[in-house]
Amino acid sequence: EQSSNNEIIRTQGVSTAHLQQLTGLEYNVDISSSKEPHLYVIRKQLRRSKTNTETIDVFYCLDGIIYQCPVLLDVLNSRIAKAAHHLRNSFEDVATIARGEDNKLELTDAAT
């Protein structure tokens, strides 16, 4: 991103150690979460001061391909919706069998 602090110091030929002196948007490789040489975790963050940063987004680079990490809430919503769908289908099947409307389900279940 051209407006990031990383790009600014790259074009100026300044050391990356200078990043902490700047405020604004920057990208930082999270060494503690990375597993070299195949996985790198990259944080897009807003630096407010030398010691204060706010993570805006997280990416990971797996075998040279960069992916955006999903938001935890989106992952949980998706999994809950999928589980609810399967439970709803199961209850509908049980209700159909209980009413005696579908012999096919009874025979399939009895055969296994």
C-alpha positions in Angstrom: 0.0 0.0 0.0 1.6 3.2 -1.1 0.4 5.3 1.9 1.8 2.8 4.4 4.8 3.7 6.6 6.5 0.6 5.1 6.4 2.0 1.6 7.5 5.5 2.8 10.6 4.2 4.5 11.3 1.8 1.5 11.2 4.7 -1.0 13.4 6.8 1.3 15.9 4.0 1.8 15.6 4.1 5.6 16.0 1.1 7.9 12.8 -0.7 9.0 13.8 0.0 12.6 12.6 3.6 11.8 9.0 2.3 11.6 8.4 2.7 15.3 9.2 6.4 15.1 6.4 7.0 12.6 2.6 7.1 13.2 0.1 5.8 10.7 -0.6 2.6 8.7 2.0 -0.1 8.7 2.5 -3.8 8.1 4.3 -6.0 10.6 5.4 -9.7 10.4 4.4 -11.4 13.6 7.5 -13.6 14.2 6.0 -15.3 17.3 3.0 -16.7 15.2 5.0 -17.4 12.0 6.4 -20.8 11.1 9.3 -20.2 8.7 9.7 -21.0 5.8 6.1 -21.9 4.9 3.9 -19.7 7.1 4.1 -16.0 7.9 1.5 -14.0 9.8 1.3 -10.3 8.8 -0.6 -7.7 10.8 -1.9 -4.5 9.2 -1.9 -2.0 12.0 -2.3 1.6 12.9 0.6 2.9 14.9 -0.5 5.7 17.2 2.7 6.1 19.1 6.0 4.2 19.6 4.4 1.7 21.9 0.7 1.9 20.9 -0.7 0.0 17.9 -4.1 -1.1 16.8 -4.5 -4.2 14.7 -6.8 -3.5 11.7 -6.4 -6.7 9.8 -4.5 -10.0 9.8 -3.1 -11.8 6.8 -1.1 -15.0 6.4 1.3 -16.0 3.7 1.3 -19.7 3.2 3.8 -21.1 0.7 4.0 -17.8 -1.0 0.3 -17.1 -1.3 -1.3 -14.3 0.8 -4.7 -14.9 2.4 -6.8 -12.6 4.5 -7.7 -14.1 7.9 -11.4 -14.4 8.4 -13.0 -12.6 11.3 -13.7 -15.0 14.2 -17.4 -13.9 14.4 -17.9 -14.7 10.7 -16.4 -18.2 11.2 -18.6 -18.9 14.3 -21.7 -17.7 12.5 -21.0 -19.9 9.5 -20.4 -23.0 11.6 -23.5 -22.4 13.8 -25.6 -21.9 10.6 -24.2 -25.1 9.2 -24.9 -27.1 12.4 -28.4 -25.6 12.6 -29.1 -26.6 9.0 -28.1 -30.3 9.7 -30.1 -30.4 12.9 -33.2 -29.0 11.2 -32.9 -31.6 8.5 -32.5 -34.4 11.1 -35.5 -33.2 13.0 -37.6 -33.1 9.8 -36.5 -36.7 9.0 -37.4 -37.9 12.5 -40.8 -36.1 12.3 -41.5 -37.7 8.9 -40.6 -41.2 10.3 -42.7 -40.6 13.4 -45.7 -39.8 11.3 -45.1 -42.9 9.2 -45.0 -40.9 6.0 -41.7 -42.1 4.6 -40.9 -45.8 4.6 -37.7 -45.2 2.6 -36.1 -43.5 5.6 -37.1 -46.3 7.9 -35.7 -49.0 5.5 -32.4 -47.1 5.0 -31.9 -46.6 8.7 -32.8 -50.2 9.5 -30.4 -51.6 6.8 -27.4 -49.9 8.4 
